Amino acid sequence: MQFSEYRNKKYTTKISKFESSNLGEIHAIATVEDSMLTFAEQLDSVADAIKSLVDSNVGYVPVFVRLLLSDASNQANIAVEKVKTIVGNAAVAYIQQPPLHGAKIAALVYMRQNIVVEPLDSNTVVVKSNGYTHLYTANVVNDIANTYQETILQLSYLETMLSRLGLNIADNCVRTWFYVQNIDVNYADVVNARRENFDVNGLTIDTHYISSTGICGRHAKKEVTSVMDAYSVGGLKPGQMKFLYAADHLNRTSDYGVTFERGTTVDYNDRRHLLISGTASIDNKGNIVAEGDIKAQTLRMIENVRALLAEGGASFGDIAHIVCYLRDTADYQVVSGIMKESFGDVPCVITLAPVCRPGWLIEMECMAIVGK
């Protein structure tokens, strides 16, 4: 993995690049330098960062962008519209999760080399490469103010999109994200709806679940209580997708009634992708480690991620990007220091987003790439 950083007075972009033959991929996180600017000015800064990233990496095409906003109701429409003028057909997701370095907006950008991005519909784009079909799904919502029913409909939508290409959730969905408004109250409805969908689709403790992050986040519409993003791959053969457990560090999520995998690997000819679910300070019995202690929870979270990566043949130097979620803004300085010390140049953003279990003060997700 190659790491680099571009910084000027307006923005900082931290970049990871993996290259193999002519099939490169870039992960980048763009943040604003001057948090005193208006939102419009900060948006201009992030848009300039994305444009510079695209312009300076000829042959790379934006595939997926996630915008992290401080006030989605007032920012989302203008932000998505502006970014879409730069990234073409790329899927553009957004969520209200304020970046905790003080700015109003940050962006996670994913780009791939020598591909074409084609829209399947307004929420899903398709990339075909080397016999595989990659689907990136963003901002699936149903504004009915019923989290359980919204989640049922979101997963039904995903089933429909996959079936259009001869695919299905059990064999082809690799990763999901559920952003839940008032997560302490509404997360149980997401859990129940997902379990019901998985039962129908044959996803059980004896087969497998899907790696996921379930975290607090808000859509621009107050009626929306759940937002879903997803990543799926067609063309996989049995055995290409495997699951990570790190059983000496973590328990199975089904032990406490939740249905997702701790991590997933997807093997291709020249690389392995590792997609690590939202991971918190937990032990192999399902207990919260170090309740009330943000420093100790951060260190245990990092150790759990290390164990998951190691099981998949990866290390911290293989991580392409990190998103870290905090419940309390007052913990930012402590956590920021530990993350920098642990992960160095890896693109990382820390946001305000309570975790699905109140005792967890912090959670992180990441993606890693290992060459073969």
Contacts in CASP RR format, 6 or more apart in sequence:
PFRMAT RR
TARGET T0000
AUTHOR 0000-0000-0000
METHOD contacts of the structure
MODEL  1
MQFSEYRNKKYTTKISKFESSNLGEIHAIATVEDSMLTFAEQLDSVADAI
KSLVDSNVGYVPVFVRLLLSDASNQANIAVEKVKTIVGNAAVAYIQQPPL
HGAKIAALVYMRQNIVVEPLDSNTVVVKSNGYTHLYTANVVNDIANTYQE
TILQLSYLETMLSRLGLNIADNCVRTWFYVQNIDVNYADVVNARRENFDV
NGLTIDTHYISSTGICGRHAKKEVTSVMDAYSVGGLKPGQMKFLYAADHL
NRTSDYGVTFERGTTVDYNDRRHLLISGTASIDNKGNIVAEGDIKAQTLR
MIENVRALLAEGGASFGDIAHIVCYLRDTADYQVVSGIMKESFGDVPCVI
TLAPVCRPGWLIEMECMAIVGK
1 16 0 8 1.000
1 17 0 8 1.000
1 18 0 8 1.000
1 317 0 8 1.000
1 318 0 8 1.000
1 319 0 8 1.000
1 320 0 8 1.000
1 369 0 8 1.000
2 16 0 8 1.000
2 17 0 8 1.000
2 18 0 8 1.000
2 19 0 8 1.000
3 14 0 8 1.000
3 15 0 8 1.000
3 16 0 8 1.000
3 17 0 8 1.000
3 345 0 8 1.000
3 346 0 8 1.000
3 347 0 8 1.000
4 14 0 8 1.000
4 15 0 8 1.000
4 17 0 8 1.000
4 345 0 8 1.000
5 12 0 8 1.000
5 13 0 8 1.000
5 14 0 8 1.000
5 15 0 8 1.000
5 345 0 8 1.000
6 12 0 8 1.000
6 13 0 8 1.000
6 15 0 8 1.000
6 49 0 8 1.000
6 52 0 8 1.000
7 13 0 8 1.000
7 33 0 8 1.000
8 33 0 8 1.000
9 33 0 8 1.000
9 34 0 8 1.000
10 32 0 8 1.000
10 33 0 8 1.000
10 34 0 8 1.000
10 44 0 8 1.000
10 45 0 8 1.000
10 48 0 8 1.000
10 49 0 8 1.000
11 30 0 8 1.000
11 31 0 8 1.000
11 32 0 8 1.000
11 33 0 8 1.000
11 45 0 8 1.000
11 46 0 8 1.000
11 48 0 8 1.000
11 49 0 8 1.000
12 30 0 8 1.000
12 31 0 8 1.000
12 33 0 8 1.000
12 49 0 8 1.000
13 28 0 8 1.000
13 29 0 8 1.000
13 30 0 8 1.000
13 31 0 8 1.000
13 49 0 8 1.000
13 52 0 8 1.000
13 53 0 8 1.000
14 28 0 8 1.000
14 29 0 8 1.000
14 345 0 8 1.000
14 346 0 8 1.000
14 347 0 8 1.000
14 348 0 8 1.000
15 26 0 8 1.000
15 27 0 8 1.000
15 28 0 8 1.000
15 53 0 8 1.000
15 347 0 8 1.000
16 26 0 8 1.000
16 27 0 8 1.000
16 28 0 8 1.000
16 319 0 8 1.000
16 320 0 8 1.000
16 321 0 8 1.000
16 346 0 8 1.000
16 347 0 8 1.000
17 24 0 8 1.000
17 25 0 8 1.000
17 26 0 8 1.000
18 24 0 8 1.000
18 25 0 8 1.000
18 271 0 8 1.000
18 320 0 8 1.000
18 369 0 8 1.000
18 371 0 8 1.000
19 113 0 8 1.000
20 270 0 8 1.000
20 271 0 8 1.000
20 371 0 8 1.000
21 270 0 8 1.000
22 113 0 8 1.000
22 114 0 8 1.000
23 112 0 8 1.000
23 113 0 8 1.000
23 114 0 8 1.000
23 129 0 8 1.000
23 130 0 8 1.000
23 270 0 8 1.000
24 60 0 8 1.000
24 112 0 8 1.000
24 113 0 8 1.000
25 110 0 8 1.000
25 111 0 8 1.000
25 112 0 8 1.000
25 113 0 8 1.000
25 320 0 8 1.000
25 369 0 8 1.000
26 53 0 8 1.000
26 57 0 8 1.000
26 60 0 8 1.000
26 109 0 8 1.000
26 110 0 8 1.000
26 111 0 8 1.000
26 112 0 8 1.000
27 108 0 8 1.000
27 109 0 8 1.000
27 110 0 8 1.000
27 320 0 8 1.000
27 321 0 8 1.000
27 347 0 8 1.000
27 367 0 8 1.000
28 53 0 8 1.000
28 108 0 8 1.000
28 109 0 8 1.000
28 110 0 8 1.000
28 111 0 8 1.000
28 321 0 8 1.000
28 347 0 8 1.000
29 106 0 8 1.000
29 107 0 8 1.000
29 108 0 8 1.000
29 109 0 8 1.000
29 321 0 8 1.000
29 347 0 8 1.000
29 348 0 8 1.000
29 349 0 8 1.000
30 46 0 8 1.000
30 49 0 8 1.000
30 50 0 8 1.000
30 53 0 8 1.000
30 106 0 8 1.000
30 107 0 8 1.000
30 109 0 8 1.000
31 46 0 8 1.000
31 99 0 8 1.000
31 101 0 8 1.000
31 103 0 8 1.000
31 106 0 8 1.000
31 349 0 8 1.000
32 42 0 8 1.000
32 45 0 8 1.000
32 46 0 8 1.000
32 103 0 8 1.000
32 104 0 8 1.000
32 105 0 8 1.000
32 106 0 8 1.000
33 45 0 8 1.000
34 41 0 8 1.000
34 42 0 8 1.000
34 45 0 8 1.000
35 42 0 8 1.000
35 101 0 8 1.000
35 102 0 8 1.000
35 103 0 8 1.000
35 104 0 8 1.000
37 45 0 8 1.000
39 70 0 8 1.000
39 71 0 8 1.000
39 74 0 8 1.000
39 75 0 8 1.000
39 104 0 8 1.000
39 105 0 8 1.000
40 78 0 8 1.000
42 103 0 8 1.000
42 104 0 8 1.000
42 105 0 8 1.000
43 75 0 8 1.000
43 78 0 8 1.000
43 79 0 8 1.000
43 82 0 8 1.000
43 105 0 8 1.000
46 67 0 8 1.000
46 83 0 8 1.000
46 105 0 8 1.000
46 106 0 8 1.000
46 107 0 8 1.000
47 82 0 8 1.000
47 83 0 8 1.000
47 86 0 8 1.000
49 107 0 8 1.000
50 62 0 8 1.000
50 65 0 8 1.000
50 83 0 8 1.000
50 86 0 8 1.000
50 87 0 8 1.000
50 107 0 8 1.000
50 109 0 8 1.000
51 86 0 8 1.000
53 109 0 8 1.000
53 111 0 8 1.000
54 60 0 8 1.000
54 62 0 8 1.000
54 86 0 8 1.000
54 87 0 8 1.000
54 111 0 8 1.000
57 111 0 8 1.000
59 113 0 8 1.000
59 114 0 8 1.000
60 111 0 8 1.000
60 112 0 8 1.000
60 113 0 8 1.000
61 90 0 8 1.000
61 111 0 8 1.000
61 112 0 8 1.000
61 113 0 8 1.000
61 114 0 8 1.000
61 115 0 8 1.000
61 116 0 8 1.000
61 117 0 8 1.000
62 86 0 8 1.000
62 87 0 8 1.000
62 88 0 8 1.000
62 90 0 8 1.000
62 109 0 8 1.000
62 110 0 8 1.000
62 111 0 8 1.000
62 117 0 8 1.000
63 90 0 8 1.000
63 91 0 8 1.000
63 110 0 8 1.000
63 111 0 8 1.000
63 112 0 8 1.000
63 115 0 8 1.000
63 117 0 8 1.000
63 125 0 8 1.000
63 127 0 8 1.000
63 134 0 8 1.000
63 136 0 8 1.000
64 90 0 8 1.000
64 91 0 8 1.000
64 93 0 8 1.000
64 109 0 8 1.000
64 110 0 8 1.000
64 125 0 8 1.000
64 136 0 8 1.000
64 138 0 8 1.000
65 83 0 8 1.000
65 87 0 8 1.000
65 90 0 8 1.000
65 91 0 8 1.000
65 92 0 8 1.000
65 93 0 8 1.000
65 107 0 8 1.000
65 108 0 8 1.000
65 109 0 8 1.000
65 110 0 8 1.000
66 93 0 8 1.000
66 94 0 8 1.000
66 95 0 8 1.000
66 107 0 8 1.000
66 108 0 8 1.000
66 138 0 8 1.000
66 229 0 8 1.000
67 76 0 8 1.000
67 79 0 8 1.000
67 80 0 8 1.000
67 83 0 8 1.000
67 92 0 8 1.000
67 93 0 8 1.000
67 94 0 8 1.000
67 95 0 8 1.000
67 105 0 8 1.000
67 106 0 8 1.000
67 107 0 8 1.000
68 94 0 8 1.000
68 95 0 8 1.000
68 97 0 8 1.000
68 98 0 8 1.000
68 99 0 8 1.000
68 105 0 8 1.000
68 106 0 8 1.000
68 107 0 8 1.000
68 108 0 8 1.000
68 349 0 8 1.000
68 351 0 8 1.000
69 75 0 8 1.000
69 76 0 8 1.000
69 79 0 8 1.000
69 94 0 8 1.000
69 95 0 8 1.000
69 96 0 8 1.000
69 97 0 8 1.000
69 98 0 8 1.000
69 104 0 8 1.000
69 105 0 8 1.000
70 96 0 8 1.000
70 98 0 8 1.000
70 99 0 8 1.000
70 103 0 8 1.000
70 104 0 8 1.000
70 105 0 8 1.000
71 96 0 8 1.000
71 104 0 8 1.000
72 94 0 8 1.000
72 95 0 8 1.000
72 96 0 8 1.000
72 218 0 8 1.000
72 219 0 8 1.000
72 220 0 8 1.000
73 96 0 8 1.000
73 220 0 8 1.000
73 221 0 8 1.000
73 222 0 8 1.000
75 104 0 8 1.000
75 105 0 8 1.000
75 220 0 8 1.000
76 94 0 8 1.000
76 96 0 8 1.000
76 219 0 8 1.000
76 220 0 8 1.000
77 220 0 8 1.000
79 94 0 8 1.000
79 105 0 8 1.000
80 92 0 8 1.000
80 94 0 8 1.000
83 92 0 8 1.000
83 107 0 8 1.000
84 90 0 8 1.000
84 92 0 8 1.000
87 109 0 8 1.000
88 117 0 8 1.000
89 117 0 8 1.000
89 118 0 8 1.000
89 119 0 8 1.000
89 125 0 8 1.000
90 117 0 8 1.000
90 125 0 8 1.000
90 136 0 8 1.000
91 123 0 8 1.000
91 124 0 8 1.000
91 125 0 8 1.000
91 136 0 8 1.000
91 137 0 8 1.000
91 138 0 8 1.000
92 138 0 8 1.000
92 139 0 8 1.000
93 138 0 8 1.000
93 139 0 8 1.000
93 229 0 8 1.000
94 139 0 8 1.000
94 220 0 8 1.000
95 179 0 8 1.000
95 217 0 8 1.000
95 218 0 8 1.000
95 219 0 8 1.000
95 227 0 8 1.000
96 217 0 8 1.000
96 218 0 8 1.000
96 219 0 8 1.000
96 220 0 8 1.000
97 179 0 8 1.000
97 215 0 8 1.000
97 216 0 8 1.000
97 217 0 8 1.000
97 325 0 8 1.000
97 351 0 8 1.000
97 352 0 8 1.000
97 353 0 8 1.000
98 104 0 8 1.000
98 351 0 8 1.000
98 352 0 8 1.000
99 105 0 8 1.000
99 106 0 8 1.000
99 349 0 8 1.000
99 350 0 8 1.000
99 351 0 8 1.000
100 326 0 8 1.000
100 329 0 8 1.000
100 332 0 8 1.000
100 336 0 8 1.000
100 350 0 8 1.000
100 351 0 8 1.000
100 352 0 8 1.000
101 332 0 8 1.000
101 336 0 8 1.000
101 350 0 8 1.000
106 349 0 8 1.000
106 351 0 8 1.000
108 321 0 8 1.000
108 323 0 8 1.000
108 347 0 8 1.000
108 349 0 8 1.000
112 127 0 8 1.000
112 129 0 8 1.000
114 129 0 8 1.000
115 127 0 8 1.000
115 128 0 8 1.000
115 129 0 8 1.000
116 127 0 8 1.000
116 128 0 8 1.000
117 125 0 8 1.000
117 126 0 8 1.000
117 127 0 8 1.000
118 125 0 8 1.000
118 126 0 8 1.000
118 127 0 8 1.000
118 128 0 8 1.000
119 125 0 8 1.000
119 126 0 8 1.000
120 126 0 8 1.000
120 135 0 8 1.000
120 161 0 8 1.000
120 164 0 8 1.000
120 165 0 8 1.000
121 161 0 8 1.000
123 137 0 8 1.000
123 138 0 8 1.000
123 139 0 8 1.000
123 140 0 8 1.000
123 157 0 8 1.000
123 161 0 8 1.000
124 135 0 8 1.000
124 136 0 8 1.000
124 137 0 8 1.000
124 138 0 8 1.000
124 161 0 8 1.000
125 135 0 8 1.000
125 136 0 8 1.000
126 133 0 8 1.000
126 134 0 8 1.000
126 135 0 8 1.000
126 165 0 8 1.000
127 133 0 8 1.000
127 134 0 8 1.000
127 136 0 8 1.000
128 134 0 8 1.000
130 268 0 8 1.000
130 269 0 8 1.000
131 235 0 8 1.000
132 233 0 8 1.000
132 234 0 8 1.000
132 235 0 8 1.000
132 236 0 8 1.000
132 268 0 8 1.000
133 165 0 8 1.000
133 167 0 8 1.000
133 233 0 8 1.000
133 234 0 8 1.000
133 235 0 8 1.000
134 231 0 8 1.000
134 232 0 8 1.000
134 233 0 8 1.000
134 234 0 8 1.000
135 161 0 8 1.000
135 162 0 8 1.000
135 165 0 8 1.000
135 167 0 8 1.000
135 172 0 8 1.000
135 230 0 8 1.000
135 231 0 8 1.000
135 232 0 8 1.000
135 233 0 8 1.000
135 234 0 8 1.000
136 230 0 8 1.000
136 231 0 8 1.000
137 158 0 8 1.000
137 161 0 8 1.000
137 228 0 8 1.000
137 229 0 8 1.000
137 230 0 8 1.000
137 231 0 8 1.000
137 232 0 8 1.000
138 229 0 8 1.000
139 219 0 8 1.000
139 227 0 8 1.000
139 229 0 8 1.000
140 154 0 8 1.000
140 157 0 8 1.000
140 158 0 8 1.000
140 227 0 8 1.000
140 228 0 8 1.000
140 229 0 8 1.000
140 230 0 8 1.000
141 150 0 8 1.000
141 154 0 8 1.000
141 219 0 8 1.000
141 221 0 8 1.000
141 224 0 8 1.000
141 226 0 8 1.000
141 227 0 8 1.000
141 228 0 8 1.000
142 149 0 8 1.000
142 150 0 8 1.000
142 153 0 8 1.000
142 154 0 8 1.000
142 224 0 8 1.000
143 219 0 8 1.000
143 221 0 8 1.000
143 223 0 8 1.000
143 224 0 8 1.000
144 150 0 8 1.000
144 223 0 8 1.000
145 223 0 8 1.000
145 224 0 8 1.000
145 225 0 8 1.000
146 189 0 8 1.000
146 225 0 8 1.000
147 180 0 8 1.000
147 186 0 8 1.000
147 189 0 8 1.000
147 190 0 8 1.000
147 193 0 8 1.000
147 225 0 8 1.000
147 226 0 8 1.000
148 189 0 8 1.000
148 190 0 8 1.000
148 192 0 8 1.000
148 193 0 8 1.000
149 193 0 8 1.000
150 193 0 8 1.000
150 224 0 8 1.000
150 225 0 8 1.000
150 226 0 8 1.000
151 178 0 8 1.000
151 189 0 8 1.000
151 190 0 8 1.000
151 193 0 8 1.000
151 194 0 8 1.000
151 226 0 8 1.000
151 228 0 8 1.000
152 193 0 8 1.000
152 196 0 8 1.000
152 197 0 8 1.000
154 178 0 8 1.000
154 226 0 8 1.000
154 228 0 8 1.000
155 169 0 8 1.000
155 193 0 8 1.000
155 194 0 8 1.000
155 197 0 8 1.000
155 228 0 8 1.000
156 197 0 8 1.000
158 169 0 8 1.000
158 173 0 8 1.000
158 228 0 8 1.000
158 230 0 8 1.000
158 232 0 8 1.000
159 168 0 8 1.000
159 169 0 8 1.000
159 197 0 8 1.000
159 201 0 8 1.000
162 168 0 8 1.000
162 169 0 8 1.000
162 172 0 8 1.000
162 173 0 8 1.000
162 232 0 8 1.000
165 234 0 8 1.000
167 232 0 8 1.000
167 234 0 8 1.000
168 201 0 8 1.000
169 197 0 8 1.000
169 198 0 8 1.000
169 201 0 8 1.000
169 203 0 8 1.000
169 210 0 8 1.000
170 201 0 8 1.000
170 202 0 8 1.000
170 203 0 8 1.000
170 207 0 8 1.000
171 236 0 8 1.000
172 232 0 8 1.000
172 233 0 8 1.000
172 234 0 8 1.000
172 235 0 8 1.000
172 236 0 8 1.000
173 210 0 8 1.000
173 230 0 8 1.000
173 231 0 8 1.000
173 232 0 8 1.000
174 210 0 8 1.000
174 211 0 8 1.000
174 231 0 8 1.000
174 232 0 8 1.000
174 233 0 8 1.000
174 241 0 8 1.000
174 264 0 8 1.000
174 266 0 8 1.000
174 275 0 8 1.000
175 210 0 8 1.000
175 211 0 8 1.000
175 212 0 8 1.000
175 230 0 8 1.000
175 231 0 8 1.000
175 264 0 8 1.000
175 275 0 8 1.000
176 210 0 8 1.000
176 211 0 8 1.000
176 212 0 8 1.000
176 213 0 8 1.000
176 228 0 8 1.000
176 229 0 8 1.000
176 230 0 8 1.000
176 231 0 8 1.000
176 260 0 8 1.000
177 212 0 8 1.000
177 213 0 8 1.000
177 214 0 8 1.000
177 215 0 8 1.000
177 228 0 8 1.000
177 229 0 8 1.000
177 230 0 8 1.000
178 190 0 8 1.000
178 194 0 8 1.000
178 212 0 8 1.000
178 213 0 8 1.000
178 214 0 8 1.000
178 215 0 8 1.000
178 226 0 8 1.000
178 227 0 8 1.000
178 228 0 8 1.000
179 214 0 8 1.000
179 215 0 8 1.000
179 216 0 8 1.000
179 217 0 8 1.000
179 218 0 8 1.000
179 219 0 8 1.000
179 226 0 8 1.000
179 227 0 8 1.000
179 228 0 8 1.000
179 229 0 8 1.000
180 186 0 8 1.000
180 187 0 8 1.000
180 190 0 8 1.000
180 214 0 8 1.000
180 215 0 8 1.000
180 216 0 8 1.000
180 217 0 8 1.000
180 225 0 8 1.000
180 226 0 8 1.000
180 356 0 8 1.000
181 216 0 8 1.000
181 217 0 8 1.000
181 218 0 8 1.000
181 219 0 8 1.000
181 224 0 8 1.000
181 225 0 8 1.000
181 226 0 8 1.000
182 216 0 8 1.000
182 225 0 8 1.000
183 214 0 8 1.000
183 215 0 8 1.000
183 216 0 8 1.000
183 217 0 8 1.000
183 354 0 8 1.000
183 355 0 8 1.000
183 356 0 8 1.000
184 354 0 8 1.000
184 358 0 8 1.000
186 225 0 8 1.000
186 226 0 8 1.000
187 214 0 8 1.000
187 356 0 8 1.000
189 226 0 8 1.000
190 214 0 8 1.000
190 226 0 8 1.000
191 257 0 8 1.000
191 258 0 8 1.000
191 259 0 8 1.000
194 259 0 8 1.000
194 260 0 8 1.000
195 257 0 8 1.000
195 259 0 8 1.000
198 204 0 8 1.000
198 209 0 8 1.000
198 210 0 8 1.000
198 259 0 8 1.000
203 209 0 8 1.000
203 210 0 8 1.000
203 259 0 8 1.000
205 252 0 8 1.000
205 254 0 8 1.000
208 243 0 8 1.000
208 261 0 8 1.000
209 253 0 8 1.000
209 254 0 8 1.000
209 259 0 8 1.000
209 260 0 8 1.000
209 261 0 8 1.000
210 260 0 8 1.000
210 261 0 8 1.000
210 264 0 8 1.000
211 243 0 8 1.000
211 260 0 8 1.000
211 261 0 8 1.000
211 262 0 8 1.000
211 263 0 8 1.000
211 264 0 8 1.000
211 275 0 8 1.000
211 276 0 8 1.000
211 277 0 8 1.000
212 260 0 8 1.000
212 261 0 8 1.000
212 277 0 8 1.000
212 278 0 8 1.000
213 277 0 8 1.000
213 278 0 8 1.000
213 363 0 8 1.000
213 365 0 8 1.000
214 278 0 8 1.000
214 356 0 8 1.000
215 278 0 8 1.000
215 325 0 8 1.000
215 353 0 8 1.000
215 354 0 8 1.000
215 355 0 8 1.000
215 356 0 8 1.000
215 363 0 8 1.000
216 325 0 8 1.000
216 353 0 8 1.000
216 354 0 8 1.000
216 355 0 8 1.000
216 356 0 8 1.000
217 227 0 8 1.000
217 353 0 8 1.000
218 224 0 8 1.000
219 227 0 8 1.000
231 275 0 8 1.000
233 241 0 8 1.000
233 266 0 8 1.000
236 266 0 8 1.000
239 267 0 8 1.000
240 266 0 8 1.000
240 267 0 8 1.000
240 268 0 8 1.000
241 264 0 8 1.000
241 265 0 8 1.000
241 266 0 8 1.000
241 267 0 8 1.000
242 264 0 8 1.000
242 265 0 8 1.000
242 267 0 8 1.000
243 261 0 8 1.000
243 262 0 8 1.000
243 263 0 8 1.000
243 264 0 8 1.000
243 265 0 8 1.000
244 261 0 8 1.000
244 262 0 8 1.000
244 263 0 8 1.000
244 264 0 8 1.000
244 265 0 8 1.000
244 274 0 8 1.000
244 276 0 8 1.000
244 308 0 8 1.000
244 311 0 8 1.000
244 312 0 8 1.000
245 252 0 8 1.000
245 262 0 8 1.000
245 311 0 8 1.000
246 262 0 8 1.000
246 304 0 8 1.000
246 307 0 8 1.000
246 308 0 8 1.000
246 310 0 8 1.000
246 311 0 8 1.000
247 284 0 8 1.000
248 284 0 8 1.000
248 307 0 8 1.000
249 283 0 8 1.000
249 284 0 8 1.000
249 303 0 8 1.000
249 304 0 8 1.000
249 307 0 8 1.000
249 308 0 8 1.000
250 262 0 8 1.000
250 279 0 8 1.000
250 282 0 8 1.000
250 283 0 8 1.000
250 284 0 8 1.000
250 286 0 8 1.000
250 304 0 8 1.000
250 307 0 8 1.000
250 308 0 8 1.000
251 282 0 8 1.000
251 283 0 8 1.000
251 284 0 8 1.000
251 285 0 8 1.000
251 286 0 8 1.000
253 259 0 8 1.000
253 260 0 8 1.000
253 261 0 8 1.000
253 262 0 8 1.000
255 286 0 8 1.000
256 286 0 8 1.000
260 277 0 8 1.000
261 277 0 8 1.000
262 276 0 8 1.000
262 277 0 8 1.000
262 279 0 8 1.000
262 308 0 8 1.000
263 274 0 8 1.000
263 275 0 8 1.000
263 276 0 8 1.000
263 277 0 8 1.000
263 308 0 8 1.000
264 274 0 8 1.000
264 275 0 8 1.000
265 272 0 8 1.000
265 273 0 8 1.000
265 274 0 8 1.000
265 275 0 8 1.000
265 312 0 8 1.000
266 272 0 8 1.000
266 273 0 8 1.000
266 275 0 8 1.000
269 372 0 8 1.000
270 371 0 8 1.000
270 372 0 8 1.000
271 369 0 8 1.000
271 370 0 8 1.000
271 371 0 8 1.000
271 372 0 8 1.000
272 312 0 8 1.000
272 313 0 8 1.000
272 314 0 8 1.000
272 369 0 8 1.000
272 370 0 8 1.000
272 371 0 8 1.000
272 372 0 8 1.000
273 367 0 8 1.000
273 368 0 8 1.000
273 369 0 8 1.000
274 308 0 8 1.000
274 309 0 8 1.000
274 312 0 8 1.000
274 313 0 8 1.000
274 314 0 8 1.000
274 318 0 8 1.000
274 367 0 8 1.000
274 368 0 8 1.000
274 369 0 8 1.000
274 370 0 8 1.000
275 367 0 8 1.000
276 305 0 8 1.000
276 308 0 8 1.000
276 309 0 8 1.000
276 365 0 8 1.000
276 366 0 8 1.000
276 367 0 8 1.000
276 368 0 8 1.000
277 365 0 8 1.000
278 363 0 8 1.000
278 364 0 8 1.000
278 365 0 8 1.000
279 301 0 8 1.000
279 304 0 8 1.000
279 305 0 8 1.000
279 308 0 8 1.000
279 363 0 8 1.000
279 364 0 8 1.000
279 365 0 8 1.000
280 288 0 8 1.000
280 297 0 8 1.000
280 301 0 8 1.000
280 304 0 8 1.000
280 355 0 8 1.000
280 357 0 8 1.000
280 360 0 8 1.000
280 362 0 8 1.000
280 363 0 8 1.000
281 288 0 8 1.000
281 289 0 8 1.000
281 290 0 8 1.000
281 296 0 8 1.000
281 297 0 8 1.000
281 298 0 8 1.000
281 300 0 8 1.000
281 301 0 8 1.000
281 304 0 8 1.000
281 360 0 8 1.000
281 361 0 8 1.000
281 362 0 8 1.000
282 288 0 8 1.000
282 289 0 8 1.000
282 300 0 8 1.000
282 304 0 8 1.000
282 360 0 8 1.000
283 289 0 8 1.000
288 297 0 8 1.000
288 357 0 8 1.000
288 359 0 8 1.000
288 360 0 8 1.000
289 296 0 8 1.000
289 297 0 8 1.000
289 300 0 8 1.000
290 296 0 8 1.000
290 297 0 8 1.000
290 300 0 8 1.000
291 359 0 8 1.000
292 359 0 8 1.000
292 361 0 8 1.000
294 328 0 8 1.000
294 331 0 8 1.000
294 334 0 8 1.000
294 335 0 8 1.000
294 361 0 8 1.000
294 362 0 8 1.000
295 334 0 8 1.000
295 338 0 8 1.000
297 360 0 8 1.000
297 361 0 8 1.000
297 362 0 8 1.000
298 334 0 8 1.000
298 335 0 8 1.000
298 338 0 8 1.000
298 339 0 8 1.000
298 362 0 8 1.000
299 338 0 8 1.000
301 362 0 8 1.000
301 363 0 8 1.000
301 364 0 8 1.000
302 338 0 8 1.000
302 342 0 8 1.000
302 364 0 8 1.000
305 364 0 8 1.000
305 366 0 8 1.000
306 315 0 8 1.000
306 316 0 8 1.000
309 315 0 8 1.000
309 316 0 8 1.000
309 318 0 8 1.000
309 319 0 8 1.000
309 368 0 8 1.000
312 370 0 8 1.000
313 370 0 8 1.000
314 368 0 8 1.000
314 370 0 8 1.000
316 342 0 8 1.000
316 343 0 8 1.000
316 346 0 8 1.000
317 346 0 8 1.000
317 368 0 8 1.000
318 368 0 8 1.000
318 369 0 8 1.000
318 370 0 8 1.000
319 343 0 8 1.000
319 346 0 8 1.000
319 366 0 8 1.000
319 367 0 8 1.000
319 368 0 8 1.000
320 346 0 8 1.000
320 347 0 8 1.000
320 366 0 8 1.000
320 367 0 8 1.000
320 368 0 8 1.000
320 369 0 8 1.000
321 346 0 8 1.000
321 347 0 8 1.000
321 348 0 8 1.000
321 366 0 8 1.000
321 367 0 8 1.000
322 339 0 8 1.000
322 343 0 8 1.000
322 346 0 8 1.000
322 347 0 8 1.000
322 348 0 8 1.000
322 349 0 8 1.000
322 364 0 8 1.000
322 365 0 8 1.000
322 366 0 8 1.000
323 348 0 8 1.000
323 349 0 8 1.000
323 351 0 8 1.000
323 364 0 8 1.000
323 365 0 8 1.000
323 366 0 8 1.000
324 335 0 8 1.000
324 339 0 8 1.000
324 348 0 8 1.000
324 349 0 8 1.000
324 350 0 8 1.000
324 351 0 8 1.000
324 362 0 8 1.000
324 363 0 8 1.000
324 364 0 8 1.000
325 350 0 8 1.000
325 351 0 8 1.000
325 352 0 8 1.000
325 353 0 8 1.000
325 354 0 8 1.000
325 355 0 8 1.000
325 362 0 8 1.000
325 363 0 8 1.000
325 364 0 8 1.000
326 332 0 8 1.000
326 335 0 8 1.000
326 350 0 8 1.000
326 351 0 8 1.000
326 352 0 8 1.000
326 353 0 8 1.000
326 361 0 8 1.000
326 362 0 8 1.000
327 353 0 8 1.000
327 354 0 8 1.000
327 355 0 8 1.000
327 358 0 8 1.000
327 360 0 8 1.000
327 361 0 8 1.000
327 362 0 8 1.000
328 361 0 8 1.000
329 352 0 8 1.000
331 361 0 8 1.000
331 362 0 8 1.000
332 350 0 8 1.000
335 350 0 8 1.000
335 362 0 8 1.000
336 350 0 8 1.000
339 348 0 8 1.000
339 350 0 8 1.000
346 366 0 8 1.000
355 361 0 8 1.000
355 362 0 8 1.000
355 363 0 8 1.000
END
